[in-house]
Amino acid sequence: MIDTDKYEGHTPAPWDVREAGINRIMVYTDDEGFAYEEANRNLVADAPLLLAEVKRLQGYNSALLHWMMNHLDRDEDEIKEMIYE
């Protein structure tokens, strides 16, 4: 599990990320210019882990949806309606 507390207080989107040399990026925001806060650095550094977690959860959700469709004899729209009510 990813400790999301270290991202608390990050600069809200939108961000503009630009290359600033080899293996270096600069993060800009509309309101604050450069975004150097620790929470922003943590978020950028952990982006690959966060993306992997999103992909894992999407796969889990897809498998769960298909299981529900097969065992509850409902179609995808009916199940989504049940979930989001």
N, CA, C and O atoms as a CHARMM CRD file, in Angstrom:
* protein
*
  340
    1    1 MET  N      0.84100  -1.17400   0.00000 PROA 1      0.00000
    2    1 MET  CA     0.00000   0.00000   0.00000 PROA 1      0.00000
    3    1 MET  C      0.89300   1.24600   0.00000 PROA 1      0.00000
    4    1 MET  O      1.93200   1.28100   0.65900 PROA 1      0.00000
    5    2 ILE  N      0.47700   2.23900  -0.73200 PROA 2      0.00000
    6    2 ILE  CA     1.23700   3.47800  -0.86000 PROA 2      0.00000
    7    2 ILE  C      0.80100   4.45800   0.22800 PROA 2      0.00000
    8    2 ILE  O     -0.39300   4.66800   0.44200 PROA 2      0.00000
    9    3 ASP  N      1.77300   5.05100   0.91100 PROA 3      0.00000
   10    3 ASP  CA     1.49800   6.04500   1.94300 PROA 3      0.00000
   11    3 ASP  C      1.19300   7.38300   1.26700 PROA 3      0.00000
   12    3 ASP  O      2.10400   8.10100   0.85500 PROA 3      0.00000
   13    4 THR  N     -0.08700   7.70600   1.15700 PROA 4      0.00000
   14    4 THR  CA    -0.48300   8.92700   0.44800 PROA 4      0.00000
   15    4 THR  C     -0.38100  10.18200   1.30600 PROA 4      0.00000
   16    4 THR  O     -0.57100  11.29000   0.80500 PROA 4      0.00000
   17    5 ASP  N     -0.08500  10.02200   2.59000 PROA 5      0.00000
   18    5 ASP  CA     0.05200  11.19200   3.46000 PROA 5      0.00000
   19    5 ASP  C      1.17100  12.12300   3.00200 PROA 5      0.00000
   20    5 ASP  O      1.09500  13.33500   3.20500 PROA 5      0.00000
   21    6 LYS  N      2.19700  11.56700   2.39300 PROA 6      0.00000
   22    6 LYS  CA     3.33200  12.39600   1.98100 PROA 6      0.00000
   23    6 LYS  C      3.00800  13.29400   0.77800 PROA 6      0.00000
   24    6 LYS  O      3.83100  14.12100   0.38400 PROA 6      0.00000
   25    7 TYR  N      1.81200  13.13200   0.19600 PROA 7      0.00000
   26    7 TYR  CA     1.39100  13.99600  -0.91200 PROA 7      0.00000
   27    7 TYR  C      0.45800  15.10800  -0.43500 PROA 7      0.00000
   28    7 TYR  O      0.06900  15.96900  -1.22400 PROA 7      0.00000
   29    8 GLU  N      0.09800  15.09600   0.84400 PROA 8      0.00000
   30    8 GLU  CA    -0.81100  16.11700   1.37500 PROA 8      0.00000
   31    8 GLU  C     -0.20700  17.50200   1.17600 PROA 8      0.00000
   32    8 GLU  O      0.96100  17.73700   1.48700 PROA 8      0.00000
   33    9 GLY  N     -1.01900  18.40700   0.65600 PROA 9      0.00000
   34    9 GLY  CA    -0.57000  19.77700   0.43200 PROA 9      0.00000
   35    9 GLY  C      0.11300  20.00800  -0.90400 PROA 9      0.00000
   36    9 GLY  O      0.67000  21.08000  -1.13800 PROA 9      0.00000
   37   10 HSD  N      0.07500  18.99900  -1.79500 PROA 10     0.00000
   38   10 HSD  CA     0.70400  19.20200  -3.11200 PROA 10     0.00000
   39   10 HSD  C     -0.03200  20.29900  -3.87500 PROA 10     0.00000
   40   10 HSD  O     -1.19700  20.58700  -3.60200 PROA 10     0.00000
   41   11 THR  N      0.65400  20.89700  -4.81900 PROA 11     0.00000
   42   11 THR  CA     0.06200  21.93800  -5.64300 PROA 11     0.00000
   43   11 THR  C     -1.01000  21.33200  -6.53300 PROA 11     0.00000
   44   11 THR  O     -0.73700  20.36800  -7.24800 PROA 11     0.00000
   45   12 PRO  N     -2.22600  21.87400  -6.50700 PROA 12     0.00000
   46   12 PRO  CA    -3.29600  21.33400  -7.35600 PROA 12     0.00000
   47   12 PRO  C     -2.95800  21.47400  -8.83800 PROA 12     0.00000
   48   12 PRO  O     -2.20600  22.36200  -9.23800 PROA 12     0.00000
   49   13 ALA  N     -3.52400  20.58800  -9.63300 PROA 13     0.00000
   50   13 ALA  CA    -3.36100  20.64100 -11.08600 PROA 13     0.00000
   51   13 ALA  C     -4.03500  21.89700 -11.61000 PROA 13     0.00000
   52   13 ALA  O     -4.88300  22.45600 -10.91400 PROA 13     0.00000
   53   14 PRO  N     -3.70400  22.35700 -12.78100 PROA 14     0.00000
   54   14 PRO  CA    -2.81400  21.71600 -13.75500 PROA 14     0.00000
   55   14 PRO  C     -1.34700  22.04900 -13.50800 PROA 14     0.00000
   56   14 PRO  O     -1.01300  23.13300 -13.03000 PROA 14     0.00000
   57   15 TRP  N     -0.49100  21.10800 -13.83900 PROA 15     0.00000
   58   15 TRP  CA     0.94800  21.29500 -13.80100 PROA 15     0.00000
   59   15 TRP  C      1.44900  21.30800 -15.23500 PROA 15     0.00000
   60   15 TRP  O      0.86200  20.68700 -16.12000 PROA 15     0.00000
   61   16 ASP  N      2.51900  22.01000 -15.44400 PROA 16     0.00000
   62   16 ASP  CA     3.21800  21.98400 -16.72200 PROA 16     0.00000
   63   16 ASP  C      4.62600  21.49200 -16.42100 PROA 16     0.00000
   64   16 ASP  O      5.39400  22.18200 -15.75200 PROA 16     0.00000
   65   17 VAL  N      4.96300  20.32300 -16.90100 PROA 17     0.00000
   66   17 VAL  CA     6.26500  19.73100 -16.63000 PROA 17     0.00000
   67   17 VAL  C      7.12600  19.89300 -17.87300 PROA 17     0.00000
   68   17 VAL  O      6.72500  19.52400 -18.97700 PROA 17     0.00000
   69   18 ARG  N      8.32500  20.45400 -17.67400 PROA 18     0.00000
   70   18 ARG  CA     9.22800  20.70000 -18.79700 PROA 18     0.00000
   71   18 ARG  C     10.57700  20.05700 -18.51900 PROA 18     0.00000
   72   18 ARG  O     11.00800  19.95800 -17.37000 PROA 18     0.00000
   73   19 GLU  N     11.22900  19.62800 -19.57100 PROA 19     0.00000
   74   19 GLU  CA    12.56900  19.07700 -19.41400 PROA 19     0.00000
   75   19 GLU  C     13.52200  20.20100 -19.04000 PROA 19     0.00000
   76   19 GLU  O     13.42300  21.31800 -19.54900 PROA 19     0.00000
   77   20 ALA  N     14.44000  19.88600 -18.14600 PROA 20     0.00000
   78   20 ALA  CA    15.42900  20.88000 -17.72100 PROA 20     0.00000
   79   20 ALA  C     16.82200  20.26700 -17.75400 PROA 20     0.00000
   80   20 ALA  O     17.66700  20.58200 -16.91700 PROA 20     0.00000
   81   21 GLY  N     17.05200  19.40400 -18.70900 PROA 21     0.00000
   82   21 GLY  CA    18.34200  18.74300 -18.81500 PROA 21     0.00000
   83   21 GLY  C     18.17100  17.23500 -18.69700 PROA 21     0.00000
   84   21 GLY  O     17.05500  16.72500 -18.60200 PROA 21     0.00000
   85   22 ILE  N     19.28200  16.54300 -18.70400 PROA 22     0.00000
   86   22 ILE  CA    19.26100  15.08600 -18.63900 PROA 22     0.00000
   87   22 ILE  C     18.73400  14.64300 -17.27600 PROA 22     0.00000
   88   22 ILE  O     19.24600  15.05500 -16.23500 PROA 22     0.00000
   89   23 ASN  N     17.70000  13.79400 -17.30100 PROA 23     0.00000
   90   23 ASN  CA    17.09600  13.23900 -16.08300 PROA 23     0.00000
   91   23 ASN  C     16.65300  14.31100 -15.09600 PROA 23     0.00000
   92   23 ASN  O     16.74000  14.11100 -13.88400 PROA 23     0.00000
   93   24 ARG  N     16.18500  15.43100 -15.59600 PROA 24     0.00000
   94   24 ARG  CA    15.73200  16.50300 -14.71400 PROA 24     0.00000
   95   24 ARG  C     14.51300  17.16500 -15.34100 PROA 24     0.00000
   96   24 ARG  O     14.47800  17.40100 -16.54900 PROA 24     0.00000
   97   25 ILE  N     13.52300  17.45800 -14.52200 PROA 25     0.00000
   98   25 ILE  CA    12.33900  18.16900 -14.99400 PROA 25     0.00000
   99   25 ILE  C     12.07500  19.35400 -14.07200 PROA 25     0.00000
  100   25 ILE  O     12.53100  19.37900 -12.92800 PROA 25     0.00000
  101   26 MET  N     11.34900  20.31400 -14.57300 PROA 26     0.00000
  102   26 MET  CA    10.88600  21.44900 -13.77900 PROA 26     0.00000
  103   26 MET  C      9.36600  21.41300 -13.81200 PROA 26     0.00000
  104   26 MET  O      8.76700  21.16800 -14.85900 PROA 26     0.00000
  105   27 VAL  N      8.75000  21.65600 -12.67300 PROA 27     0.00000
  106   27 VAL  CA     7.29700  21.67300 -12.57500 PROA 27     0.00000
  107   27 VAL  C      6.85600  23.11900 -12.41400 PROA 27     0.00000
  108   27 VAL  O      7.31900  23.82000 -11.51500 PROA 27     0.00000
  109   28 TYR  N      5.96100  23.56000 -13.28500 PROA 28     0.00000
  110   28 TYR  CA     5.42500  24.90800 -13.24400 PROA 28     0.00000
  111   28 TYR  C      3.93300  24.83400 -12.96800 PROA 28     0.00000
  112   28 TYR  O      3.27300  23.86000 -13.33200 PROA 28     0.00000
  113   29 THR  N      3.41600  25.84800 -12.33400 PROA 29     0.00000
  114   29 THR  CA     1.98000  25.94100 -12.11900 PROA 29     0.00000
  115   29 THR  C      1.51400  27.31300 -12.55900 PROA 29     0.00000
  116   29 THR  O      2.31300  28.24400 -12.65600 PROA 29     0.00000
  117   30 ASP  N      0.21600  27.44200 -12.82800 PROA 30     0.00000
  118   30 ASP  CA    -0.32800  28.73000 -13.24800 PROA 30     0.00000
  119   30 ASP  C     -0.24500  29.77100 -12.14500 PROA 30     0.00000
  120   30 ASP  O      0.03300  30.94200 -12.40400 PROA 30     0.00000
  121   31 ASP  N     -0.48900  29.34000 -10.91200 PROA 31     0.00000
  122   31 ASP  CA    -0.58900  30.29200  -9.81300 PROA 31     0.00000
  123   31 ASP  C      0.72000  30.54500  -9.08000 PROA 31     0.00000
  124   31 ASP  O      0.92700  31.63700  -8.55100 PROA 31     0.00000
  125   32 GLU  N      1.60500  29.55600  -9.04000 PROA 32     0.00000
  126   32 GLU  CA     2.73300  29.65500  -8.13400 PROA 32     0.00000
  127   32 GLU  C      4.10400  29.59700  -8.80300 PROA 32     0.00000
  128   32 GLU  O      5.11200  29.53600  -8.09900 PROA 32     0.00000
  129   33 GLY  N      4.18200  29.61200 -10.10100 PROA 33     0.00000
  130   33 GLY  CA     5.48600  29.48700 -10.72400 PROA 33     0.00000
  131   33 GLY  C      6.05600  28.10700 -10.48300 PROA 33     0.00000
  132   33 GLY  O      5.37100  27.10500 -10.68900 PROA 33     0.00000
  133   34 PHE  N      7.31100  28.04300 -10.04500 PROA 34     0.00000
  134   34 PHE  CA     7.94000  26.75800  -9.77900 PROA 34     0.00000
  135   34 PHE  C      7.28900  26.09500  -8.57100 PROA 34     0.00000
  136   34 PHE  O      6.93700  26.75800  -7.59500 PROA 34     0.00000
  137   35 ALA  N      7.13800  24.80800  -8.65100 PROA 35     0.00000
  138   35 ALA  CA     6.54300  24.04900  -7.54900 PROA 35     0.00000
  139   35 ALA  C      7.62300  23.16700  -6.93600 PROA 35     0.00000
  140   35 ALA  O      7.87800  22.06300  -7.41800 PROA 35     0.00000
  141   36 TYR  N      8.25500  23.65500  -5.87600 PROA 36     0.00000
  142   36 TYR  CA     9.35300  22.93000  -5.24500 PROA 36     0.00000
  143   36 TYR  C      8.97400  22.24700  -3.93900 PROA 36     0.00000
  144   36 TYR  O      9.81900  21.60300  -3.31600 PROA 36     0.00000
  145   37 GLU  N      7.72400  22.37500  -3.51300 PROA 37     0.00000
  146   37 GLU  CA     7.32800  21.84200  -2.22600 PROA 37     0.00000
  147   37 GLU  C      7.64500  20.34300  -2.13500 PROA 37     0.00000
  148   37 GLU  O      7.63900  19.63100  -3.14000 PROA 37     0.00000
  149   38 GLU  N      7.92000  19.88600  -0.91800 PROA 38     0.00000
  150   38 GLU  CA     8.27000  18.48500  -0.69400 PROA 38     0.00000
  151   38 GLU  C      7.16800  17.54100  -1.16700 PROA 38     0.00000
  152   38 GLU  O      7.45100  16.48900  -1.74100 PROA 38     0.00000
  153   39 ALA  N      5.91500  17.91600  -0.92500 PROA 39     0.00000
  154   39 ALA  CA     4.81000  17.06100  -1.36500 PROA 39     0.00000
  155   39 ALA  C      4.81800  16.89600  -2.88200 PROA 39     0.00000
  156   39 ALA  O      4.52600  15.81200  -3.38600 PROA 39     0.00000
  157   40 ASN  N      5.14600  17.95000  -3.60600 PROA 40     0.00000
  158   40 ASN  CA     5.22000  17.86400  -5.07000 PROA 40     0.00000
  159   40 ASN  C      6.36300  16.95800  -5.50500 PROA 40     0.00000
  160   40 ASN  O      6.21300  16.15400  -6.42600 PROA 40     0.00000
  161   41 ARG  N      7.50000  17.09200  -4.84100 PROA 41     0.00000
  162   41 ARG  CA     8.64100  16.23300  -5.17900 PROA 41     0.00000
  163   41 ARG  C      8.29200  14.76100  -4.93000 PROA 41     0.00000
  164   41 ARG  O      8.61600  13.89100  -5.73800 PROA 41     0.00000
  165   42 ASN  N      7.63000  14.49900  -3.80900 PROA 42     0.00000
  166   42 ASN  CA     7.23600  13.12300  -3.50300 PROA 42     0.00000
  167   42 ASN  C      6.28300  12.57800  -4.55800 PROA 42     0.00000
  168   42 ASN  O      6.39900  11.42600  -4.97600 PROA 42     0.00000
  169   43 LEU  N      5.34000  13.41200  -4.98500 PROA 43     0.00000
  170   43 LEU  CA     4.35800  12.99200  -5.97600 PROA 43     0.00000
  171   43 LEU  C      5.02400  12.67700  -7.31200 PROA 43     0.00000
  172   43 LEU  O      4.71500  11.66200  -7.93500 PROA 43     0.00000
  173   44 VAL  N      5.92000  13.52700  -7.74600 PROA 44     0.00000
  174   44 VAL  CA     6.63400  13.29500  -9.00500 PROA 44     0.00000
  175   44 VAL  C      7.51800  12.04800  -8.89500 PROA 44     0.00000
  176   44 VAL  O      7.55500  11.22800  -9.81200 PROA 44     0.00000
  177   45 ALA  N      8.21800  11.91100  -7.78900 PROA 45     0.00000
  178   45 ALA  CA     9.12300  10.76800  -7.61100 PROA 45     0.00000
  179   45 ALA  C      8.36000   9.44800  -7.58900 PROA 45     0.00000
  180   45 ALA  O      8.85600   8.43400  -8.07900 PROA 45     0.00000
  181   46 ASP  N      7.16100   9.45900  -7.02300 PROA 46     0.00000
  182   46 ASP  CA     6.38100   8.22500  -6.89600 PROA 46     0.00000
  183   46 ASP  C      5.44000   7.97300  -8.06700 PROA 46     0.00000
  184   46 ASP  O      4.68300   7.00300  -8.03900 PROA 46     0.00000
  185   47 ALA  N      5.46400   8.81100  -9.08700 PROA 47     0.00000
  186   47 ALA  CA     4.54900   8.65500 -10.22100 PROA 47     0.00000
  187   47 ALA  C      4.57500   7.24200 -10.81400 PROA 47     0.00000
  188   47 ALA  O      3.50400   6.70600 -11.09900 PROA 47     0.00000
  189   48 PRO  N      5.73500   6.61000 -11.01500 PROA 48     0.00000
  190   48 PRO  CA     5.71600   5.23800 -11.55500 PROA 48     0.00000
  191   48 PRO  C      5.00000   4.24700 -10.63500 PROA 48     0.00000
  192   48 PRO  O      4.29800   3.35800 -11.11600 PROA 48     0.00000
  193   49 LEU  N      5.17100   4.39100  -9.31700 PROA 49     0.00000
  194   49 LEU  CA     4.47800   3.51200  -8.36900 PROA 49     0.00000
  195   49 LEU  C      2.97600   3.75100  -8.41400 PROA 49     0.00000
  196   49 LEU  O      2.19000   2.80400  -8.36800 PROA 49     0.00000
  197   50 LEU  N      2.58100   5.00600  -8.50300 PROA 50     0.00000
  198   50 LEU  CA     1.15700   5.34500  -8.55200 PROA 50     0.00000
  199   50 LEU  C      0.51900   4.80800  -9.82900 PROA 50     0.00000
  200   50 LEU  O     -0.59700   4.28900  -9.79400 PROA 50     0.00000
  201   51 LEU  N      1.21600   4.92800 -10.94800 PROA 51     0.00000
  202   51 LEU  CA     0.70300   4.40500 -12.21300 PROA 51     0.00000
  203   51 LEU  C      0.55300   2.88200 -12.14500 PROA 51     0.00000
  204   51 LEU  O     -0.44500   2.33500 -12.61400 PROA 51     0.00000
  205   52 ALA  N      1.53000   2.20900 -11.57000 PROA 52     0.00000
  206   52 ALA  CA     1.43600   0.75200 -11.42800 PROA 52     0.00000
  207   52 ALA  C      0.24200   0.37100 -10.55900 PROA 52     0.00000
  208   52 ALA  O     -0.44600  -0.60900 -10.84700 PROA 52     0.00000
  209   53 GLU  N     -0.00900   1.13300  -9.50500 PROA 53     0.00000
  210   53 GLU  CA    -1.15000   0.84900  -8.63300 PROA 53     0.00000
  211   53 GLU  C     -2.46800   1.08700  -9.35800 PROA 53     0.00000
  212   53 GLU  O     -3.41000   0.31400  -9.18500 PROA 53     0.00000
  213   54 VAL  N     -2.55200   2.13400 -10.16200 PROA 54     0.00000
  214   54 VAL  CA    -3.76700   2.39300 -10.94800 PROA 54     0.00000
  215   54 VAL  C     -4.02600   1.22800 -11.89600 PROA 54     0.00000
  216   54 VAL  O     -5.15600   0.75200 -12.00200 PROA 54     0.00000
  217   55 LYS  N     -2.99200   0.76900 -12.57900 PROA 55     0.00000
  218   55 LYS  CA    -3.16100  -0.35400 -13.51100 PROA 55     0.00000
  219   55 LYS  C     -3.60000  -1.62000 -12.78000 PROA 55     0.00000
  220   55 LYS  O     -4.45400  -2.35500 -13.27500 PROA 55     0.00000
  221   56 ARG  N     -3.02000  -1.88000 -11.60100 PROA 56     0.00000
  222   56 ARG  CA    -3.39900  -3.05600 -10.82400 PROA 56     0.00000
  223   56 ARG  C     -4.86200  -2.97900 -10.41500 PROA 56     0.00000
  224   56 ARG  O     -5.59100  -3.96500 -10.52100 PROA 56     0.00000
  225   57 LEU  N     -5.29300  -1.81500  -9.94800 PROA 57     0.00000
  226   57 LEU  CA    -6.67400  -1.64400  -9.51100 PROA 57     0.00000
  227   57 LEU  C     -7.65200  -1.71700 -10.68200 PROA 57     0.00000
  228   57 LEU  O     -8.75800  -2.23400 -10.52800 PROA 57     0.00000
  229   58 GLN  N     -7.26300  -1.20800 -11.84500 PROA 58     0.00000
  230   58 GLN  CA    -8.12400  -1.32400 -13.02000 PROA 58     0.00000
  231   58 GLN  C     -8.33500  -2.78000 -13.39200 PROA 58     0.00000
  232   58 GLN  O     -9.44600  -3.18100 -13.73900 PROA 58     0.00000
  233   59 GLY  N     -7.27400  -3.57500 -13.32300 PROA 59     0.00000
  234   59 GLY  CA    -7.40300  -4.99800 -13.59700 PROA 59     0.00000
  235   59 GLY  C     -8.29500  -5.68900 -12.58300 PROA 59     0.00000
  236   59 GLY  O     -9.11300  -6.53700 -12.94100 PROA 59     0.00000
  237   60 TYR  N     -8.13800  -5.32700 -11.32000 PROA 60     0.00000
  238   60 TYR  CA    -8.97300  -5.88900 -10.25500 PROA 60     0.00000
  239   60 TYR  C    -10.43500  -5.51100 -10.48800 PROA 60     0.00000
  240   60 TYR  O    -11.31800  -6.36200 -10.37800 PROA 60     0.00000
  241   61 ASN  N    -10.69800  -4.25100 -10.80600 PROA 61     0.00000
  242   61 ASN  CA   -12.06900  -3.79600 -11.05100 PROA 61     0.00000
  243   61 ASN  C    -12.69400  -4.51600 -12.24000 PROA 61     0.00000
  244   61 ASN  O    -13.87000  -4.87700 -12.20400 PROA 61     0.00000
  245   62 SER  N    -11.91100  -4.72400 -13.28700 PROA 62     0.00000
  246   62 SER  CA   -12.42200  -5.42300 -14.46500 PROA 62     0.00000
  247   62 SER  C    -12.78700  -6.86400 -14.12600 PROA 62     0.00000
  248   62 SER  O    -13.83900  -7.36100 -14.52700 PROA 62     0.00000
  249   63 ALA  N    -11.90300  -7.52900 -13.38000 PROA 63     0.00000
  250   63 ALA  CA   -12.18200  -8.92200 -12.98700 PROA 63     0.00000
  251   63 ALA  C    -13.41500  -8.99600 -12.09200 PROA 63     0.00000
  252   63 ALA  O    -14.23800  -9.90100 -12.23400 PROA 63     0.00000
  253   64 LEU  N    -13.54100  -8.05000 -11.17500 PROA 64     0.00000
  254   64 LEU  CA   -14.69800  -8.02600 -10.27300 PROA 64     0.00000
  255   64 LEU  C    -15.98800  -7.76400 -11.04700 PROA 64     0.00000
  256   64 LEU  O    -17.01200  -8.39000 -10.77600 PROA 64     0.00000
  257   65 LEU  N    -15.94300  -6.84800 -12.00200 PROA 65     0.00000
  258   65 LEU  CA   -17.11200  -6.55500 -12.82600 PROA 65     0.00000
  259   65 LEU  C    -17.55900  -7.80300 -13.59100 PROA 65     0.00000
  260   65 LEU  O    -18.74800  -8.12100 -13.62400 PROA 65     0.00000
  261   66 HSD  N    -16.60600  -8.50900 -14.20500 PROA 66     0.00000
  262   66 HSD  CA   -16.95800  -9.71100 -14.95700 PROA 66     0.00000
  263   66 HSD  C    -17.50700 -10.80200 -14.03700 PROA 66     0.00000
  264   66 HSD  O    -18.44000 -11.51400 -14.40900 PROA 66     0.00000
  265   67 TRP  N    -16.93600 -10.93700 -12.84100 PROA 67     0.00000
  266   67 TRP  CA   -17.45500 -11.91100 -11.88900 PROA 67     0.00000
  267   67 TRP  C    -18.89800 -11.57800 -11.52300 PROA 67     0.00000
  268   67 TRP  O    -19.75600 -12.46000 -11.48100 PROA 67     0.00000
  269   68 MET  N    -19.15800 -10.29100 -11.25700 PROA 68     0.00000
  270   68 MET  CA   -20.50700  -9.87500 -10.88500 PROA 68     0.00000
  271   68 MET  C    -21.48900 -10.10500 -12.03000 PROA 68     0.00000
  272   68 MET  O    -22.61900 -10.54000 -11.80600 PROA 68     0.00000
  273   69 MET  N    -21.05900  -9.81300 -13.25300 PROA 69     0.00000
  274   69 MET  CA   -21.93500 -10.01700 -14.40300 PROA 69     0.00000
  275   69 MET  C    -22.31600 -11.49500 -14.52600 PROA 69     0.00000
  276   69 MET  O    -23.46300 -11.81800 -14.83200 PROA 69     0.00000
  277   70 ASN  N    -21.35200 -12.39000 -14.28900 PROA 70     0.00000
  278   70 ASN  CA   -21.60300 -13.82900 -14.41400 PROA 70     0.00000
  279   70 ASN  C    -22.42800 -14.37800 -13.26200 PROA 70     0.00000
  280   70 ASN  O    -23.26700 -15.25300 -13.47600 PROA 70     0.00000
  281   71 HSD  N    -22.21400 -13.89500 -12.06000 PROA 71     0.00000
  282   71 HSD  CA   -22.86400 -14.47000 -10.89000 PROA 71     0.00000
  283   71 HSD  C    -24.17300 -13.78300 -10.50600 PROA 71     0.00000
  284   71 HSD  O    -25.00800 -14.37900  -9.82600 PROA 71     0.00000
  285   72 LEU  N    -24.35200 -12.56000 -10.92800 PROA 72     0.00000
  286   72 LEU  CA   -25.59700 -11.85200 -10.61100 PROA 72     0.00000
  287   72 LEU  C    -26.54900 -11.81900 -11.80000 PROA 72     0.00000
  288   72 LEU  O    -27.66500 -11.31000 -11.69700 PROA 72     0.00000
  289   73 ASP  N    -26.10200 -12.36200 -12.92600 PROA 73     0.00000
  290   73 ASP  CA   -26.90600 -12.39100 -14.14300 PROA 73     0.00000
  291   73 ASP  C    -27.41800 -10.99200 -14.50500 PROA 73     0.00000
  292   73 ASP  O    -28.59700 -10.79700 -14.80300 PROA 73     0.00000
  293   74 ARG  N    -26.49700 -10.03300 -14.46900 PROA 74     0.00000
  294   74 ARG  CA   -26.81900  -8.65200 -14.83600 PROA 74     0.00000
  295   74 ARG  C    -25.82700  -8.19600 -15.89300 PROA 74     0.00000
  296   74 ARG  O    -24.73100  -8.74500 -16.00300 PROA 74     0.00000
  297   75 ASP  N    -26.21800  -7.17900 -16.67900 PROA 75     0.00000
  298   75 ASP  CA   -25.25900  -6.65500 -17.64600 PROA 75     0.00000
  299   75 ASP  C    -24.42600  -5.54400 -16.99300 PROA 75     0.00000
  300   75 ASP  O    -24.69500  -5.12300 -15.86800 PROA 75     0.00000
  301   76 GLU  N    -23.42800  -5.09200 -17.71600 PROA 76     0.00000
  302   76 GLU  CA   -22.47400  -4.11900 -17.17300 PROA 76     0.00000
  303   76 GLU  C    -23.15500  -2.84100 -16.70400 PROA 76     0.00000
  304   76 GLU  O    -22.82500  -2.32200 -15.63700 PROA 76     0.00000
  305   77 ASP  N    -24.09200  -2.33000 -17.47900 PROA 77     0.00000
  306   77 ASP  CA   -24.77300  -1.08500 -17.10800 PROA 77     0.00000
  307   77 ASP  C    -25.57800  -1.24200 -15.82200 PROA 77     0.00000
  308   77 ASP  O    -25.59500  -0.33500 -14.99000 PROA 77     0.00000
  309   78 GLU  N    -26.24500  -2.38300 -15.65200 PROA 78     0.00000
  310   78 GLU  CA   -27.02000  -2.63100 -14.43500 PROA 78     0.00000
  311   78 GLU  C    -26.11600  -2.67600 -13.20500 PROA 78     0.00000
  312   78 GLU  O    -26.46200  -2.14000 -12.15200 PROA 78     0.00000
  313   79 ILE  N    -24.96600  -3.31500 -13.34400 PROA 79     0.00000
  314   79 ILE  CA   -24.04500  -3.42000 -12.22600 PROA 79     0.00000
  315   79 ILE  C    -23.47600  -2.05200 -11.87400 PROA 79     0.00000
  316   79 ILE  O    -23.38600  -1.70500 -10.69600 PROA 79     0.00000
  317   80 LYS  N    -23.09100  -1.27000 -12.88100 PROA 80     0.00000
  318   80 LYS  CA   -22.58300   0.07600 -12.61800 PROA 80     0.00000
  319   80 LYS  C    -23.63200   0.93200 -11.94100 PROA 80     0.00000
  320   80 LYS  O    -23.30700   1.72500 -11.05700 PROA 80     0.00000
  321   81 GLU  N    -24.86400   0.78700 -12.33500 PROA 81     0.00000
  322   81 GLU  CA   -25.96400   1.52600 -11.70100 PROA 81     0.00000
  323   81 GLU  C    -26.09600   1.11900 -10.23400 PROA 81     0.00000
  324   81 GLU  O    -26.30200   1.96800  -9.36800 PROA 81     0.00000
  325   82 MET  N    -25.97600  -0.18200  -9.95800 PROA 82     0.00000
  326   82 MET  CA   -26.05200  -0.66900  -8.58400 PROA 82     0.00000
  327   82 MET  C    -24.90400  -0.08400  -7.73700 PROA 82     0.00000
  328   82 MET  O    -25.10800   0.29400  -6.58300 PROA 82     0.00000
  329   83 ILE  N    -23.72700  -0.01800  -8.31000 PROA 83     0.00000
  330   83 ILE  CA   -22.54400   0.44600  -7.57800 PROA 83     0.00000
  331   83 ILE  C    -22.64800   1.94700  -7.29000 PROA 83     0.00000
  332   83 ILE  O    -22.35600   2.38600  -6.17800 PROA 83     0.00000
  333   84 TYR  N    -23.05400   2.71400  -8.26700 PROA 84     0.00000
  334   84 TYR  CA   -22.98200   4.16900  -8.15000 PROA 84     0.00000
  335   84 TYR  C    -24.26000   4.80600  -7.63400 PROA 84     0.00000
  336   84 TYR  O    -24.37800   6.03100  -7.65200 PROA 84     0.00000
  337   85 GLU  N    -25.22900   4.01000  -7.17000 PROA 85     0.00000
  338   85 GLU  CA   -26.46000   4.58400  -6.62300 PROA 85     0.00000
  339   85 GLU  C    -26.21000   5.24000  -5.30300 PROA 85     0.00000
  340   85 GLU  O    -27.13600   5.77800  -4.69600 PROA 85     0.00000
